[in-house]
Amino acid sequence: MDPFQMVVVIVAIVFGTKAWRDHMRFKQMRANDRASDAEFDRMTQEVARLKERVRVLEKIVTDSDKHLSEEISRLA
């Protein structure tokens, strides 16, 4: 093998290895993004649930006692 061919093979190996590492890093980032999306969806649902609870608590705090007791009586 002449020196020129050896240099070409070494350069090809180096670039092939770099491309493989970049590919693996990209796959890992995509997997992390999917996990982040699932976490974001879970947090969005939790925020919506908490907002509903706050609405109920605000209603309880701001309503008059008579109106609130009437609603409780209807539920029971």
MARDO-745355 format. One record per atom (N, C-alpha, C, O): residue number from 1; atom name; chain; x, y, z; residue in three letters. Coordinates in Angstrom, 2 decimals. Example, Ala and Ser with C-alpha at 12.3 -4.5 7.8 and 13.67 -1.06 7.14 Angstrom:
2
k, a, c, c1, c2, c3, r
1, N, A, 13.19, -5.69, 7.80, Ala $
1, CA, A, 12.30, -4.50, 7.80, Ala $
1, C, A, 13.20, -3.30, 7.80, Ala $
1, O, A, 14.24, -3.32, 8.46, Ala $
2, N, A, 12.85, -2.25, 7.08, Ser $
2, CA, A, 13.67, -1.06, 7.14, Ser $
2, C, A, 12.90, 0.03, 7.87, Ser $
2, O, A, 13.41, 1.14, 8.04, Ser $
This chain:
76
k, a, c, c1, c2, c3, r
1, N, A, 0.86, -1.18, 0.00, Met $
1, CA, A, 0.00, 0.00, 0.00, Met $
1, C, A, 0.91, 1.23, 0.00, Met $
1, O, A, 1.78, 1.38, 0.86, Met $
2, N, A, 0.68, 2.11, -0.97, Asp $
2, CA, A, 1.53, 3.31, -1.01, Asp $
2, C, A, 1.05, 4.34, 0.02, Asp $
2, O, A, -0.07, 4.24, 0.51, Asp $
3, N, A, 1.89, 5.32, 0.36, Pro $
3, CA, A, 1.55, 6.30, 1.41, Pro $
3, C, A, 0.28, 7.10, 1.10, Pro $
3, O, A, -0.46, 7.45, 2.02, Pro $
4, N, A, 0.02, 7.40, -0.16, Phe $
4, CA, A, -1.19, 8.16, -0.51, Phe $
4, C, A, -2.45, 7.37, -0.17, Phe $
4, O, A, -3.40, 7.92, 0.39, Phe $
5, N, A, -2.47, 6.09, -0.50, Gln $
5, CA, A, -3.62, 5.25, -0.19, Gln $
5, C, A, -3.81, 5.13, 1.32, Gln $
5, O, A, -4.94, 5.12, 1.82, Gln $
6, N, A, -2.71, 5.03, 2.05, Met $
6, CA, A, -2.78, 4.93, 3.49, Met $
6, C, A, -3.40, 6.19, 4.09, Met $
6, O, A, -4.23, 6.11, 5.00, Met $
7, N, A, -3.01, 7.34, 3.60, Val $
7, CA, A, -3.57, 8.60, 4.09, Val $
7, C, A, -5.07, 8.67, 3.77, Val $
7, O, A, -5.86, 9.09, 4.61, Val $
8, N, A, -5.46, 8.26, 2.58, Val $
8, CA, A, -6.87, 8.28, 2.19, Val $
8, C, A, -7.67, 7.35, 3.10, Val $
8, O, A, -8.77, 7.71, 3.52, Val $
9, N, A, -7.16, 6.17, 3.40, Val $
9, CA, A, -7.85, 5.23, 4.27, Val $
9, C, A, -7.98, 5.80, 5.68, Val $
9, O, A, -9.05, 5.70, 6.29, Val $
10, N, A, -6.92, 6.38, 6.20, Ile $
10, CA, A, -6.96, 6.97, 7.55, Ile $
10, C, A, -7.98, 8.10, 7.61, Ile $
10, O, A, -8.76, 8.18, 8.55, Ile $
11, N, A, -7.98, 8.97, 6.61, Val $
11, CA, A, -8.94, 10.08, 6.57, Val $
11, C, A, -10.36, 9.54, 6.48, Val $
11, O, A, -11.26, 10.06, 7.14, Val $
12, N, A, -10.57, 8.52, 5.67, Ala $
12, CA, A, -11.91, 7.93, 5.55, Ala $
12, C, A, -12.36, 7.33, 6.87, Ala $
12, O, A, -13.52, 7.48, 7.25, Ala $
13, N, A, -11.47, 6.67, 7.58, Ile $
13, CA, A, -11.81, 6.09, 8.88, Ile $
13, C, A, -12.17, 7.18, 9.88, Ile $
13, O, A, -13.15, 7.06, 10.62, Ile $
14, N, A, -11.37, 8.26, 9.91, Val $
14, CA, A, -11.62, 9.37, 10.84, Val $
14, C, A, -12.99, 10.01, 10.55, Val $
14, O, A, -13.77, 10.23, 11.48, Val $
15, N, A, -13.27, 10.30, 9.29, Phe $
15, CA, A, -14.55, 10.94, 8.96, Phe $
15, C, A, -15.73, 9.99, 9.16, Phe $
15, O, A, -16.81, 10.41, 9.57, Phe $
16, N, A, -15.52, 8.70, 8.86, Gly $
16, CA, A, -16.57, 7.71, 9.10, Gly $
16, C, A, -16.91, 7.61, 10.58, Gly $
16, O, A, -18.08, 7.54, 10.96, Gly $
17, N, A, -15.87, 7.60, 11.41, Thr $
17, CA, A, -16.09, 7.55, 12.86, Thr $
17, C, A, -16.81, 8.79, 13.35, Thr $
17, O, A, -17.72, 8.69, 14.18, Thr $
18, N, A, -16.43, 9.96, 12.86, Lys $
18, CA, A, -17.09, 11.20, 13.27, Lys $
18, C, A, -18.55, 11.20, 12.84, Lys $
18, O, A, -19.43, 11.61, 13.60, Lys $
19, N, A, -18.82, 10.75, 11.61, Ala $
19, CA, A, -20.20, 10.69, 11.13, Ala $
19, C, A, -21.02, 9.73, 11.97, Ala $
19, O, A, -22.17, 10.03, 12.29, Ala $
20, N, A, -20.45, 8.59, 12.34, Trp $
20, CA, A, -21.16, 7.62, 13.18, Trp $
20, C, A, -21.46, 8.21, 14.56, Trp $
20, O, A, -22.56, 8.04, 15.08, Trp $
21, N, A, -20.46, 8.90, 15.16, Arg $
21, CA, A, -20.69, 9.52, 16.47, Arg $
21, C, A, -21.76, 10.60, 16.40, Arg $
21, O, A, -22.61, 10.68, 17.28, Arg $
22, N, A, -21.73, 11.42, 15.35, Asp $
22, CA, A, -22.76, 12.46, 15.18, Asp $
22, C, A, -24.14, 11.84, 15.02, Asp $
22, O, A, -25.12, 12.34, 15.57, Asp $
23, N, A, -24.21, 10.75, 14.27, His $
23, CA, A, -25.48, 10.05, 14.08, His $
23, C, A, -26.02, 9.52, 15.43, His $
23, O, A, -27.20, 9.67, 15.73, His $
24, N, A, -25.15, 8.91, 16.22, Met $
24, CA, A, -25.56, 8.38, 17.52, Met $
24, C, A, -25.98, 9.52, 18.46, Met $
24, O, A, -26.95, 9.37, 19.21, Met $
25, N, A, -25.27, 10.62, 18.43, Arg $
25, CA, A, -25.62, 11.77, 19.26, Arg $
25, C, A, -26.98, 12.33, 18.85, Arg $
25, O, A, -27.78, 12.71, 19.70, Arg $
26, N, A, -27.24, 12.38, 17.54, Phe $
26, CA, A, -28.53, 12.87, 17.04, Phe $
26, C, A, -29.66, 11.95, 17.48, Phe $
26, O, A, -30.72, 12.43, 17.88, Phe $
27, N, A, -29.45, 10.62, 17.42, Lys $
27, CA, A, -30.47, 9.69, 17.87, Lys $
27, C, A, -30.77, 9.88, 19.36, Lys $
27, O, A, -31.93, 9.82, 19.78, Lys $
28, N, A, -29.74, 10.12, 20.16, Gln $
28, CA, A, -29.92, 10.34, 21.59, Gln $
28, C, A, -30.70, 11.63, 21.84, Gln $
28, O, A, -31.56, 11.68, 22.71, Gln $
29, N, A, -30.39, 12.67, 21.09, Met $
29, CA, A, -31.12, 13.95, 21.24, Met $
29, C, A, -32.58, 13.77, 20.88, Met $
29, O, A, -33.45, 14.32, 21.56, Met $
30, N, A, -32.88, 13.00, 19.83, Arg $
30, CA, A, -34.28, 12.76, 19.44, Arg $
30, C, A, -35.02, 11.99, 20.52, Arg $
30, O, A, -36.18, 12.27, 20.80, Arg $
31, N, A, -34.35, 11.03, 21.14, Ala $
31, CA, A, -34.97, 10.26, 22.22, Ala $
31, C, A, -35.25, 11.18, 23.41, Ala $
31, O, A, -36.30, 11.07, 24.05, Ala $
32, N, A, -34.33, 12.07, 23.70, Asn $
32, CA, A, -34.53, 13.02, 24.80, Asn $
32, C, A, -35.67, 13.98, 24.49, Asn $
32, O, A, -36.44, 14.34, 25.38, Asn $
33, N, A, -35.78, 14.40, 23.22, Asp $
33, CA, A, -36.86, 15.31, 22.84, Asp $
33, C, A, -38.21, 14.65, 23.02, Asp $
33, O, A, -39.16, 15.29, 23.47, Asp $
34, N, A, -38.32, 13.36, 22.67, Arg $
34, CA, A, -39.59, 12.65, 22.85, Arg $
34, C, A, -39.94, 12.56, 24.32, Arg $
34, O, A, -41.11, 12.71, 24.69, Arg $
35, N, A, -38.95, 12.31, 25.17, Ala $
35, CA, A, -39.20, 12.26, 26.61, Ala $
35, C, A, -39.62, 13.64, 27.11, Ala $
35, O, A, -40.49, 13.76, 27.96, Ala $
36, N, A, -38.99, 14.69, 26.57, Ser $
36, CA, A, -39.35, 16.05, 26.96, Ser $
36, C, A, -40.77, 16.36, 26.53, Ser $
36, O, A, -41.50, 17.02, 27.27, Ser $
37, N, A, -41.18, 15.91, 25.35, Asp $
37, CA, A, -42.54, 16.15, 24.88, Asp $
37, C, A, -43.55, 15.47, 25.78, Asp $
37, O, A, -44.58, 16.05, 26.11, Asp $
38, N, A, -43.26, 14.26, 26.20, Ala $
38, CA, A, -44.17, 13.54, 27.10, Ala $
38, C, A, -44.26, 14.26, 28.44, Ala $
38, O, A, -45.34, 14.39, 29.00, Ala $
39, N, A, -43.13, 14.72, 28.94, Glu $
39, CA, A, -43.11, 15.46, 30.21, Glu $
39, C, A, -43.87, 16.77, 30.07, Glu $
39, O, A, -44.61, 17.16, 30.97, Glu $
40, N, A, -43.71, 17.45, 28.93, Phe $
40, CA, A, -44.42, 18.70, 28.69, Phe $
40, C, A, -45.93, 18.47, 28.66, Phe $
40, O, A, -46.68, 19.24, 29.25, Phe $
41, N, A, -46.37, 17.40, 27.99, Asp $
41, CA, A, -47.80, 17.08, 27.94, Asp $
41, C, A, -48.34, 16.78, 29.33, Asp $
41, O, A, -49.43, 17.22, 29.69, Asp $
42, N, A, -47.58, 16.01, 30.11, Arg $
42, CA, A, -48.01, 15.69, 31.47, Arg $
42, C, A, -48.13, 16.96, 32.32, Arg $
42, O, A, -49.10, 17.12, 33.07, Arg $
43, N, A, -47.17, 17.84, 32.19, Met $
43, CA, A, -47.20, 19.09, 32.97, Met $
43, C, A, -48.35, 19.99, 32.52, Met $
43, O, A, -48.97, 20.66, 33.34, Met $
44, N, A, -48.63, 20.02, 31.22, Thr $
44, CA, A, -49.74, 20.83, 30.71, Thr $
44, C, A, -51.05, 20.33, 31.28, Thr $
44, O, A, -51.90, 21.13, 31.66, Thr $
45, N, A, -51.23, 19.02, 31.32, Gln $
45, CA, A, -52.45, 18.46, 31.89, Gln $
45, C, A, -52.56, 18.77, 33.38, Gln $
45, O, A, -53.65, 19.07, 33.88, Gln $
46, N, A, -51.45, 18.71, 34.08, Glu $
46, CA, A, -51.47, 19.01, 35.51, Glu $
46, C, A, -51.80, 20.47, 35.76, Glu $
46, O, A, -52.54, 20.79, 36.69, Glu $
47, N, A, -51.26, 21.37, 34.94, Val $
47, CA, A, -51.58, 22.79, 35.08, Val $
47, C, A, -53.06, 23.03, 34.84, Val $
47, O, A, -53.69, 23.81, 35.56, Val $
48, N, A, -53.63, 22.38, 33.83, Ala $
48, CA, A, -55.06, 22.54, 33.56, Ala $
48, C, A, -55.89, 22.05, 34.75, Ala $
48, O, A, -56.88, 22.68, 35.12, Ala $
49, N, A, -55.49, 20.92, 35.33, Arg $
49, CA, A, -56.20, 20.38, 36.49, Arg $
49, C, A, -56.10, 21.34, 37.67, Arg $
49, O, A, -57.08, 21.56, 38.38, Arg $
50, N, A, -54.91, 21.90, 37.89, Leu $
50, CA, A, -54.73, 22.84, 39.00, Leu $
50, C, A, -55.51, 24.13, 38.78, Leu $
50, O, A, -56.02, 24.71, 39.74, Leu $
51, N, A, -55.59, 24.59, 37.54, Lys $
51, CA, A, -56.39, 25.79, 37.25, Lys $
51, C, A, -57.85, 25.57, 37.59, Lys $
51, O, A, -58.51, 26.45, 38.14, Lys $
52, N, A, -58.37, 24.38, 37.27, Glu $
52, CA, A, -59.76, 24.06, 37.60, Glu $
52, C, A, -59.96, 24.05, 39.10, Glu $
52, O, A, -60.97, 24.54, 39.60, Glu $
53, N, A, -59.01, 23.50, 39.83, Arg $
53, CA, A, -59.11, 23.48, 41.30, Arg $
53, C, A, -59.09, 24.90, 41.86, Arg $
53, O, A, -59.82, 25.20, 42.81, Arg $
54, N, A, -58.25, 25.76, 41.29, Val $
54, CA, A, -58.20, 27.15, 41.75, Val $
54, C, A, -59.53, 27.84, 41.49, Val $
54, O, A, -60.01, 28.60, 42.33, Val $
55, N, A, -60.14, 27.58, 40.32, Arg $
55, CA, A, -61.47, 28.17, 40.03, Arg $
55, C, A, -62.49, 27.75, 41.07, Arg $
55, O, A, -63.28, 28.58, 41.55, Arg $
56, N, A, -62.47, 26.47, 41.43, Val $
56, CA, A, -63.42, 25.98, 42.44, Val $
56, C, A, -63.15, 26.65, 43.78, Val $
56, O, A, -64.08, 27.08, 44.46, Val $
57, N, A, -61.89, 26.73, 44.16, Leu $
57, CA, A, -61.56, 27.37, 45.44, Leu $
57, C, A, -61.93, 28.85, 45.44, Leu $
57, O, A, -62.42, 29.36, 46.45, Leu $
58, N, A, -61.70, 29.55, 44.34, Glu $
58, CA, A, -62.10, 30.95, 44.26, Glu $
58, C, A, -63.61, 31.09, 44.40, Glu $
58, O, A, -64.09, 32.01, 45.07, Glu $
59, N, A, -64.34, 30.19, 43.80, Lys $
59, CA, A, -65.80, 30.23, 43.89, Lys $
59, C, A, -66.24, 30.02, 45.34, Lys $
59, O, A, -67.14, 30.71, 45.83, Lys $
60, N, A, -65.60, 29.06, 46.02, Ile $
60, CA, A, -65.95, 28.81, 47.41, Ile $
60, C, A, -65.65, 30.03, 48.27, Ile $
60, O, A, -66.45, 30.38, 49.13, Ile $
61, N, A, -64.54, 30.66, 48.06, Val $
61, CA, A, -64.13, 31.79, 48.89, Val $
61, C, A, -64.97, 33.03, 48.61, Val $
61, O, A, -65.30, 33.77, 49.54, Val $
62, N, A, -65.32, 33.27, 47.35, Thr $
62, CA, A, -66.00, 34.53, 47.02, Thr $
62, C, A, -67.52, 34.45, 47.08, Thr $
62, O, A, -68.17, 35.49, 47.13, Thr $
63, N, A, -68.11, 33.24, 47.07, Asp $
63, CA, A, -69.57, 33.12, 47.11, Asp $
63, C, A, -70.10, 33.44, 48.50, Asp $
63, O, A, -69.40, 33.31, 49.51, Asp $
64, N, A, -71.35, 33.86, 48.52, Ser $
64, CA, A, -71.99, 34.09, 49.80, Ser $
64, C, A, -72.26, 32.75, 50.47, Ser $
64, O, A, -72.36, 31.72, 49.79, Ser $
65, N, A, -72.38, 32.76, 51.78, Asp $
65, CA, A, -72.60, 31.52, 52.52, Asp $
65, C, A, -73.92, 30.86, 52.14, Asp $
65, O, A, -74.00, 29.63, 52.08, Asp $
66, N, A, -74.95, 31.65, 51.88, Lys $
66, CA, A, -76.26, 31.08, 51.56, Lys $
66, C, A, -76.21, 30.32, 50.24, Lys $
66, O, A, -76.70, 29.20, 50.13, Lys $
67, N, A, -75.61, 30.94, 49.25, His $
67, CA, A, -75.55, 30.30, 47.93, His $
67, C, A, -74.73, 29.00, 48.01, His $
67, O, A, -75.11, 27.99, 47.41, His $
68, N, A, -73.63, 29.04, 48.74, Leu $
68, CA, A, -72.77, 27.87, 48.87, Leu $
68, C, A, -73.50, 26.75, 49.61, Leu $
68, O, A, -73.43, 25.59, 49.20, Leu $
69, N, A, -74.21, 27.08, 50.67, Ser $
69, CA, A, -74.92, 26.03, 51.41, Ser $
69, C, A, -76.05, 25.44, 50.58, Ser $
69, O, A, -76.36, 24.25, 50.70, Ser $
70, N, A, -76.68, 26.26, 49.72, Glu $
70, CA, A, -77.71, 25.73, 48.83, Glu $
70, C, A, -77.12, 24.72, 47.84, Glu $
70, O, A, -77.71, 23.67, 47.59, Glu $
71, N, A, -75.95, 25.04, 47.29, Glu $
71, CA, A, -75.31, 24.11, 46.36, Glu $
71, C, A, -74.91, 22.81, 47.06, Glu $
71, O, A, -75.06, 21.72, 46.49, Glu $
72, N, A, -74.42, 22.91, 48.27, Ile $
72, CA, A, -74.03, 21.72, 49.03, Ile $
72, C, A, -75.27, 20.88, 49.32, Ile $
72, O, A, -75.22, 19.65, 49.25, Ile $
73, N, A, -76.37, 21.53, 49.65, Ser $
73, CA, A, -77.61, 20.80, 49.93, Ser $
73, C, A, -78.10, 20.07, 48.68, Ser $
73, O, A, -78.59, 18.94, 48.77, Ser $
74, N, A, -77.96, 20.71, 47.52, Arg $
74, CA, A, -78.36, 20.05, 46.28, Arg $
74, C, A, -77.50, 18.85, 45.96, Arg $
74, O, A, -77.99, 17.87, 45.40, Arg $
75, N, A, -76.22, 18.90, 46.31, Leu $
75, CA, A, -75.34, 17.79, 46.05, Leu $
75, C, A, -75.59, 16.60, 46.96, Leu $
75, O, A, -75.39, 15.45, 46.56, Leu $
76, N, A, -76.03, 16.88, 48.17, Ala $
76, CA, A, -76.22, 15.80, 49.17, Ala $
76, C, A, -77.50, 15.06, 48.98, Ala $
76, O, A, -77.80, 14.13, 49.74, Ala $
